[in-house]
Amino acid sequence: MDPLVTNLVEPQDDSSQAPSKLAEDVKPEDDLLILKPVQERTQHDVSDNLGFALTEEAIPAASVGSSGSSVEEDSSEHDTTTPSSSVPPSESGNLDCATHHFTSNTAIADLVPELFTENIMAKVLRTAQAAMSSLPTAFPEIVPQQDNHDGSYSLREADFWTCGFFPGTMYSMLERLIKYPQRMHLSSSVDLKHLRNQLTILCRTWAEPIRGMDERTDTHDIGFIVMPALRTDWELFGNQQSLDSIVKAAHSLATRYVPTAGAIRSWDLLKKKNIEIIDQDENMIVIIDSMCNLDLLYYAAHHAQDSKLAEIATTHAATLLHSHLRPEPMLSASKDAYRGQWYSTCHVANIDPRTGELKQRITAQGYEHDSTWSRGQAWGILGYAETYMWTRDHRFLEAACGLAEYFLYRLKTSPVCVSCARYVPLWDFDAPIENEDEPLRDSSAGTIAANGMLLLSQALAGIGQTQLSLRFRNTALRIVQDTLSFALAPEKARLVSGSYHQIRAEETSPERRYDGMLKFGTANNNANARKRYANHGLVYGDYYLVEFGEECEYESKRIKPGLKSGAIDNLHRRIDELEQRFNAQESRLEQCNHGSPHETGHTRQSSSKSAAYSILALLAKELPKLTDGLSNGGVATPATNEESNKRRRLADKDNINLHTLDSDEVPPLPQAEMLEATVAAYFSHVHPWIPMIHQARFLQRFSIEPQRRKLSVVIQAMILAASKFVPGSRGGHVEQARRWVVCTAMETLSLESLQALTILAFDDIGNGQASKAWAIIGSMTRTVEYMGLAQEQEDSELHPFCQAYACLENTDDWTEEEERRRVFWNVFLLDRFCSVTMGWSTSLTSDDVFRRLPCDGHLWRKQNAVLTPYFGIWDKSKGRIGNPIGFISQPISLIDESSATETAAHGQMRGTPSIDMGQNGAADMSTVGAFAYNIEATESMSRVVSYFLQQKVNVRNQGEISSWLTRFKELDLRLVHWKMLLPQKWKANPNLTRQVPLMDPNLTTAHVTHNASMILLHQLIAYPPPHWGFRNRLPSTCSAEACYTAGTEIATITEKYLTKSSPTSPVGCQYAFCLFVAARVLLAHWRYTRENNLAPEFWSILHSLEEMSRRWIAFSGRLHCEENLFSQYHRRLRRLHERCAEDENFRLNIMDYTKDIDDRRGTSEPSQSFRTWPNVGVTLPLDDLDLSLLSPEFNTDPMLDQDFIDMDRVIAFEDGSMFTSSFDLGANGW
């Protein structure tokens, strides 16, 4: 029999069994952390202890928040009391009395209605409003009970260990308003929506200072500080900043772990009247409260996939089994009592940090060193119950049961003077009672223990120990009931509505105010404490009271034994309906077969399969409804049933359906609320990188059913791309939905089809599946030409004799025309991105494109009609080496420009004002925005590839080499010219010397793209192939410096951008490519220049790629699935670095960047070493090669004359601010 079952059922022969004996029964490998999903457990799988598992079922089904203590656990002013001795138990303390016993079918929430009154909400709201000015600088801690006190919370400094409990209480109330508003019983005058919004703002304001404490390593209480508020903020709203703070706080706590002692240091020193421990080299103070900090480590380990954090937590919990737990004899005669080892716990253990040996057990807040301090016992119950729910390690379950049973025994055997509310614990079970009329209690110890016992009850139910589960469940309820009857403050508050929908709290009885929920808390009554605090309200007592109410709600929502009333009838009715549908389908099939005498057997078989398919599809659709009626049947089992509502799903792996979508079947839409959230996520997360859909127009069409049907292909594409950014969204039928979008979009030539395909291509590339996007992009480049989107619809004096068929009608609506223009430019960018990254030729050329640039996104959003300049595309047919750039780039004819200008100025545009063209008729250059600058920077990169790197040059021909190097200089001057013409406010500001609230994604991308263009242009000159005989005469030093500078600037800009941007916002694919180019050139610079060390910016880029990968994954849970683009680049760069470090002779083939990642297989191919290059010999004698074009005299050529400046430079870069003015928080400033 499993040892746990033995302890739970059979009496133990040795009642003094030590904790070390328990540890011996566990095999060493049981302590190993298995970071993979565990199989769903049944009631008989109690021996399957696999340790920590990062899965949904490994998350505690009802893990409550935590609390703790510190060496300075003083609280507020007080009364002091002293004690007397214990007496035999009173019959009134029997747990099984009829007035308090209830069955597992009873909803706990219904038995403690006081937890859900308006009074609780009003007190929280009043304290939040009264104690806050802007950002809180002090936090509620205690409410003194003296008559001369005004009843408000006394505040404590922001870094005290209790600071997290009041924000946590606020978030618990907000969670209740969102999930269970019907429980609140608010007065009719209170508007629920306004109250929820008001409390949300207050919660986030109070949580902000908490978030700033995540790097503290000076306290073990960091879990108590961050978890109550930030955990709920993450689980309710998906606030990534809160989760990041939790993970960072866990790593901060892990720094206090001492491996040789196997524990986390609690206090650095201890100074009291009779105790002084200050030498950290010889002493390590660990307190029992620290058990409740482990929830932080496990939670962070789960979300960050960091097993080390979980290992630290488990080792710490195992150490405290020996250092703190004291075996107690089993004295209860109750037949349903826990039959394993009982334990009391000391408060403080002093451990030798060098050996881990226990040096002494003492107390800092209890009565004596060997007494049982009630709150310390409560911390132990809650901490070990939480630890078991994370690890499924039976040692911790046994410890929690032993601590809980002993706590219950001490409650039942309290002195006779404690007959009133016996289940409100004494402050210390062994302290003498000084005043028998008012024995000193600690209401906070009761609420903490009740939370632990409720969690323990759920754990026991999960392994089939129903009787013992019910015992601890009854005890938890009895403790809270007695606490409410004895300690609930009679001073009540209520909510009232004020002006401007503001809601405030006021006393129900004037001049009777008490902001705390509970009285009779004792923070520290130790005789040697510098201050003794007793009989007051405690913020953590209130927090755990509210948390118990939350757990009651979760308990009532979980699966209960038995069937709901009417469930059987409902089941029969649905089965009958299915049978009728099946019979009707069968009849139609028979009529079809008999009515067609010439039908072949194959056809009949196909029809039969189709009918069977329909039946299976119907069954798959109805089965969830059938099982829904049984959703409250069975036993609540944390290990086997669905996780608590408090736990976020990281990935849904249950999307197994009998019905697979056909390509012609519209994928089902999510529920309305989830669909709206997904559309909102698209415009906030995806739209900034592909700005082509007018949000207001889209939402207007979205609300009209006929228009929504026309938008269905776009909506499905939005769901595919943006659902990962919505917490709780499901990703079923992803491939089927994608196929439907592709097939549907390819069938018609429409703007919506192009938008859907653009979204799909962007998502495919980011997902690391660029090969899926290639065909889509190739198709779109021709489709935009067929639909006339590559040309402006303005009239011109030049017309072809054969007019092309118009797929789209011309429009006089400027907003719609701008949307068409932006669709084209997004396809153009994808074409250029594909060309640059893969080394392919561009599809959209100067013969195809005659387009104005997109306007500033703010103007488009406001539907302010403006005119923007044309963007010139170089003539590729004239781009061969030898032709000067001025020959390639032809400016737009004055006839065309003036004609187009006149048309735009005087044409009738519905609903748009006329355009002020100025005195000379020139377009207003300030009308272009961030998107336009990104287009030009991307085209510059494409020109470097197309007109320099892709040119075929005979290196044995002096003339061709000279022409090729001339092209290099021309392009270099153009890139320098691009940066020179930027006004100061538009230039890159990587060190943020100017104050910048936000950095514009498109303009930031434009700058990193420009730097990447410099690298692509210069790297072949900087690091030439070894077989080039003339390489020593190239300006390699200058080019290498240019590459290095560009690479480091990309790293710096990126680091600042990620810091300034929202931690939940993804980054575009082109940005990732620029980072890859920059990191490769930093590696090349390191390997080619032996005396140099690898630039630290290389590691900064790798870190940025990791962060971008995390942001791209978001809530999709694709941690172990196929790599996305960012993780592919990151992995490849690490491999290249390892290769360089292992082989000092290894040199990167600088031009093999297109082969570094094989998009078809998602794997990396090794970059060639130059040693493998073919040795073609010295192509020309060095003396015969004319490199005068690279001398300083070459710069005297008229490369910066007016013709050069006006070649195709249409944008004057005189508008906006690079990082500020053109960026809008509404994600529409593109």
Phi, psi and omega in degrees: 000145180299138182301328179293316179297322178300315181294330183278338188246315188257139176298148179268140179290323183253097183288349180258024181303131184274157178303327181297330178295322178298317183296330182291336182281353181258127179294149182304323184289347178293339180278349183290145180264124182256106185272062176208159182299142174261153180289152180298134185267157173244178181296337183267000184265029185294338181274356183274074183263097183263003179081203186288133179224130183276073180223172179299318185287345177280349180279135180303130184293337179210042182294124182268171178292177188238170180212174181194190180217171183219167178298334179259051185280048173279151173233233192257183177294161207196180161245148175249146178225166174228167197245184175216198190258165181280156178230170181302159184296152177260147181296332180294348180271006182291121181298331188273011179297148190298331184290342184238351181280141179211164183264172181291347178281347183281132176281120183299323183302329180287343184264351177230062186296338181297337179289347186240024180273164179296334180304317182297312180298318183296320180294320178295314182296318182296316179297319181297319181286321185287325187270359186245132171257287172244268170265135181298136176249351176215155189235146179302140178230303183225160171235105179299148182262359182297150182295332183277003178264149185281359176085005179268163178292136167278137185263151180236155182305152189294341182262010178283156190295341183270001190295339184275348188283321180292314173302325177295321177297319178299314180295325177297319178292323177295319177299321179294319179296325183280316188267324186228056183298333181293341180279346190285333180054048181281153178293154185295339181282349183266122177278118185299319182296314180294322178296318180297315179296318180296317181290327178298316179297316179296318180301312183292328178292317180288333182280339185300313177296330178297319182297334181278359182259006189291348181261007181289126176246008182269002184215144173275351183278009183300331176294318178293332182283314190264328191291315185305318183267311189289328178297315180291325177299319178292316186284332179276316190244354182066031181288106185296330178299322180293317178296319178299321179294322178297314180296317179295320178297323179296318178293326176295317179296324181296338178292343180269001180283134179248104186301322182293335177262345180068032183207167177261129179293128181273295179249148177283329178204168181220119178233115174225180184301322184244005182225136173216112177234110186231344183274107183284340179288331182250350184227146176220113184269125178231129181248155183295333179304332184298341178301328182278354172278343185293335178302324176299314182295315180295318181297315178294321178299321180296313185278330181264000181055045183243097184292337182298319179299318180292322178298318178299314181298315182294319179296319179298313180298320179293323179296319182290342172303325183265323187279331188245323187283131180246118180299138178237148179293147179276111188247352184280140177263001182295133184291336182259013178288158177294129187261003177274194182290134174267154180221143158254172180225143170280168178275308187237136172239135175257117186247144175287115184293344182273328185241341183083005180286144178284125181264318180194155173245129183220180175228149175245342183227348177275187183284307179222170182299325183256011177276172179252099177287122192295321181289326175298320176297322179293318176302319180297317179300308183295316183296315181286330175294316178297317182296321177296318182297332176278322191256336188058029178272120187295335177302319184285327176294318178297320179296317180296318179296316180296319178293319181292318181295322178291323176300315179297318179299318180289330174295314184289335181256023176295157180302162182300328181292353179258025183296330177280124179052058184302333185272008165268111192291150168296157183295326173218126186295340183252002181283140177295146182266120183275318182240103184290340177286329179222073178299142185287123181250178170218095181297331180293324177299322179295315182292325177294313180297323180297319177298318179295320181289325177295318176295320178296322177300317179293322178296318181291322176299328181292340177247018173084008179271072189294318184295312180292325176300315180294326180297312181287331175294315177299318181296316180301315180295317181298320178299314182291320178299314178295322179297317179294320181289330186262318192248350180296127183297128180289342178286114186254160178229164179216165180262139176226148179269134179248199180287156179055036176064014179282138181247135180226174181244149175215161180287144175286331174241121182304144176065017173235094185237137173207108188286339177284157177275319184244150171251183174060043171263149179234112181281314184200111178243020178295135185296335182263004178290148178296328173221142179250128182238123180210159178056068175203170175278142180239135184296326180282335172296317177295319182299313182287337172293313179295320178299323177298321176297321177297315180295329176297318178297316180297321180298317182290338179273345183282173181294133180244160178295149175084179181253152174296156176298129179084002184294320181296314179299319179296321179295313178299319182298317181290323178295319177300319179297320178296318180297319179297318179294322179296315180296319179297320179295320181295320180297316179297324180294318179295317178300321180295318182291316182286334181281356182232081185297335182268005182293136181282162178298325180297319181294318179298320180296320179295320179296320179298317179296321180298319179295317178298320179300316180296320180295316179297321178296318179296318179297318179298326180287325185272336183303317177302326179290324178296316183282342180297325178293340180259010187295348178249025178254153180101188183254138179295114185230106181303328184276342186240337181264175182298146184296165178300151177298343181281350185260131179281139174280126177275329179199141177261113183254014183254023183277054179260117183232145177288336185257115176262136184294136169280160180293338181260008178257127183294125179299145181292144177275150175293173178300158188305315182296318179290324179296316179297320179295323180291317178298318178297320179294326177299311183289336179269334187246322185261316184307320180303334183266339176224069187284098186216358181241125179285116190297313183296317178296318180297312181295327176295316177292325181299329183277352180254123188302311179300321179290326179297324178297322178291334180269003189302321182292324177291318181298317179296321177294321177299318180298317180298321185274328190251348183297334180295341181265006180249120179299136176082000180285148181258147184248034182291150175060037182296310182295319179295318179295322179296317179298322179296317180298315181297310182298316182293316182292328180286342184283335185230150173263094181219159178297321180297323179295317179295320178297317179297316180293324177297315177300317182296315179297317178301316181290320179299315181296314179296329179283000181082017181240054184298331181298332177291333184275341185303309182296323180295315181295317178301320179292320183293327180296328176278326182295320180296330176287316179300323184274002178074017182280346179277352182238146172289146181276002180293147180290147177223160178286346181254122180227144173287152179293327179256110181283134179288152178294132183266110177285328178246137176286147175298151181232145175264359180275111185298322181297319178292321178296321177294325177295318176298318180299317181290326174300315179300311185294331175291320175296320177302315180295320178296320177299315180292320179298316180297320181295314184291314185287330183255352181076022180267166177284151177285153180262325181267114185244181180296336178290335185264327194255126173216078192230145169280154178286156177292151182276177175299136185298329178296319180294321180293318180298321179278357179061040174267109185292129179221168177247135180243160181284161173286157175243123184276134176255133181293148179280107186292332182293341180254014189268008181294154181302134182116330176275131178291158182299326178299333177284327180287318187263114178253125179293155178295136184297147180296330180295311181298316185294315182292322179296314180296322179297315182295320179298314182291329183284325187248351179293154180274118177244122183299130171068017180233146179285166176288158184259130177277113185268354182083176185290325184265004178077009180277149180292150178285114186287345181280002183277348179274156183229200188302320183299321180295320180294324178295323178299314182292319179297321179293321178294326177297318178295319179297324179294322178300317181288312186287319188259001178227303186283329182270358181285137178273120185234132175274105184288356175266001182249116183299321181296317181292322178296317180298318179294322180295318179289330173296318177299320178302314182293321179299312180294322179298316179295324179293319178294318177297319179299321179304316182284324182297323185282349179291131172300160186303320184289346179263347185287158181301139181230062189297330180271004178051049176291337172261146179291124185229115179288319181215152179251128183291128182300315183291321180286326174295319176298322179299319181290317180290329176294319177300315179295322177295325176297320177300319180294312181299325180287317189270339192294328180288329175284322182290320184232071186289157177299147184293341183273000175282113182293338182261011186297330182290345180260003176279153178283057187296324182297314179295318180293322178296321177295320178297318179296314182298315180297316180296319180296316180292326178292322176299316180297318182291314179300317182295317179300317179291322180296316180294329177289319184281331184277166178296137182292353178258355184274132180284176180235146184290162185290322180297324178300317180298319179298319179298321176296320180297315178299317181295316181294321179297320183287330175292323174296315180298319180298322178295315185284327182279336181245093192298327184282351181272150169268159178294130182298137178298339178296338176299314181288330175296321178294318178298319177297320179296320178295322176298316179295319178296321178297318179296318180294325180291320179296316179052239184260011184285341179071021182275052183286329184241012180272194181301142184295146171273177185301320185290318179289330175297312177300317181298314181295318182295319180295322177295321178295320178296320179296317179299320180296319179294321181289326182282327186236105183292342179269355183288133176234135178293138167281102193298334183264007182266025183295334181288341182260358185294330178229122177271102185294339181288330182246351182069020180240165182259141173256142182294138176288136183292143169278151177297342179294340181266357180291147177294138181270098182271000178081175178285120187282328181217146171299138183301326183288338183274350186271123181270106178250027181297337181296341179266000180281165181301330181297336182298332182290351178282349177298146185287064182274342182247027177283178185296326179298320180295317182295325185264005185308301177217015183278096182266320180286130179266352179054049180247012185235151170072178178239136186307316188244000189233285200297330184271005179258137183232136181296340179284005176062024180239004182274055184240000000 
